[in-house]
Amino acid sequence: MAVFEKVQEIIVEELGKEASEITLETSFESLDADSLDIFQIINEIEEEYEIAIETEEGLNTVGDLVKFVEAKVAE
């Protein structure tokens, strides 16, 4: 499964949104995600990929998060 699809699945699960609402350009703000929601999404991603995401800084869109995870997984 591609990173985007897994991240999308986690966001759908955490926020109760439709998958069609979540694209690489989608901002977390437009999904009405608060800091706790974002923390939970990041926590799920860390567990799924066995990586550490130290900060949400610069992770404003789903695409930003996907790029970050892909870079971490490639390390």
N, C-alpha and C positions, 0 to 999 in steps of 0.2 A: 504494500500500500504506500502510495506517495505521501510525503510529509504533509502536503496541503490537505489531502483527503483525511488524514488522521487528525490533524489540527481542527479541521472543519467539523469532524465527528465529535471531538471533545467539546467544541464551542456549542454545537447543537445540544449536546447532552447537558452541559452546565447552564446554558441560558434559555433553553427551551425554544430556540429559534428554528426556522426552516433552513435546510441546507442551501436552498436557492438564494437565501438572503446573505450568504457568506461567500465573498469572493476575496481575491488577494488585495483588492482595493478597499475593502470594508474596514472602517475604523472601529475600534472598540467603543469609542464614544457613540457612534451611530447605532451600535447594538445595545446601548443603555447599560453597558457593563461598568459596575462600580469597582473600586479597588479590591474588594473581597472576591468578586467574580473573576477578575483578572488573576488574582493570587491562586484561586482554585484551578483555573485553566492552566496556568504555568506549572502548578504542582502536578497536575495530571500528565502534562507533556514531559516534565522531568522524570516521572516514574516510567512512562512509556518508552522513552529513549535513553534512560539512565544517564542523563546529563544534568548539569547545574546551570540554572539561569539566575545570575546574580542580581540582575536589575531589570526593571521594566522600561528603563529609560531608552528612548528611541524606538520602542516597540509600540507604535501608534496604530498600525494596521495589521490585518491578518498576514499580509505579504511580508511585513517586517519580521513578524514572529517566525514565519515559515523559513525565510532566508537565514535567520539567526540559528534556528534548529538545524537546518541543512549544513551550515558551517560547523556547528558543534559536533554533529554526527560524523562529519568528514575528518575531524581531527584525529 
